[in-house]
């Protein structure tokens, strides 16, 4: 099964927004992460965990740039679920933006992989 078959719609925001604004967007959309862009390119990703840490430190008015993960791993829409799982495992991440020819198309999460675990190769599951 290909990534494009289970990817979700991705919500993006400019990386210049505040942490509080990122929290508001994630809350309104019912999502656990927000892909951040700068000039139409992915510049980072922020998760609900990042926002929670910032709230505990009373940083909600700060720029989201101060807490976003700047190294964002991506996957092609035509890659397999096994490849997505391998990247997530190796990089210890739970979300992968999906791209095609440099264009952001969606996002795939660890939850998506679990929901489709019957499609993963047996060799990966035993690893």
N, C-alpha and C positions, 0 to 999 in steps of 0.2 A: 504494500500500500504506500502511496506517495503522500508527502507532507501536505500537498495542496488539497487532498481529499478530506483532511480533518482540521486544517488551520482555521483560526477564528479571525473575525474582523479586528483590526488593530486600531487603537486610538492613539493619536499623536498630539503633541503640544510643542510649542517653541521652548527651547531650553533656557529662555530668559524669564520664565514664570517663577513665581515664588513657590516654596514648598507647600504653603497653605493652599494655593491655587491648584497645585498638583493633587493634593489630598481631596479637594472639592470635586475635581474632575473624576478622579477614581471612584469616589463615593457616589456621585450622580450616575455614572455609567455602570457601576457594579463590577468594576474590574480590579485586579490586584497589581497591575503594573501599567506604566505609561511610557511609551517610546518617545524620546525627546529628539527633536530635530533642530538643525541650524542650517538655514539656506537649503532646505529640502533634502539634506543628508542626515542620516542617523548620527547623533552626537552622544547619546547616552540612553540609559533606561533607569527608571526609578520604580521601586516596589513599595507596597504598603509597609513592609518591614522598615525600609529606609525612612519613610515618613513617620512611622511610630517612634523610631530612634530620635529623629529630629524634634518631634513634639516633646519627648521626654527632656530634651536639652533646650527646649523653648526657642527653637530656631525656625518656626513656621513662616516668619516673615523673610527669611533668607532666600537667596536664589536656589533653585533646584540644582543648579550646577554644583553647589557645594556638597551634595549628597549622592548625585547620580553616579552609576557605574559608567565610566567612560569607555571601557573596553567592552564592546557589544559584539557577541558572537551571533552570526546569522546562518541561515540555511536556505538552500534553494527550494523552490516549490516542487521541483521534480526529484528531490532526494527522498530516500526511503525513511520510514519511521525508525528503522534500525539505526540509520545514520543520525537522526535527531537524538535518539536515546544515547547513542555513543558520545555525541558531543556534550549533551547535558551531564552525563556521568563523568566524563573526563574533565570538564571545566567546572563541575560542581555548581551548575546553574539549573533553574527551573523554567526558564522562558527563552524562546528563540524567535526573533523576528524572521519572517519569511520574505525572501527577496526574489526578484526575477529581473535580470538585466539591470541591476542596481536600483530597481524600484521596489519600495516597501509594499508588500501585498497583504500581509496578515501576520499572525503570531501563533506559535504552537507552544503548549505548556506541558509540564510533566503530567498534569491531570489529564490532558488530552491523550497522552501516551498510555496512561493507566487504563483509561476508558477503552482504548483500542489495543490492549496488551495481547489479545489473541492474534493480532497481526504481526507481532514481533517475532523474530526468529528464535527458536528454542535455544540456540547457542548463546544468544545475548542474555536471555533470562537465567541461564545457568552460570553465567560469568560472575 
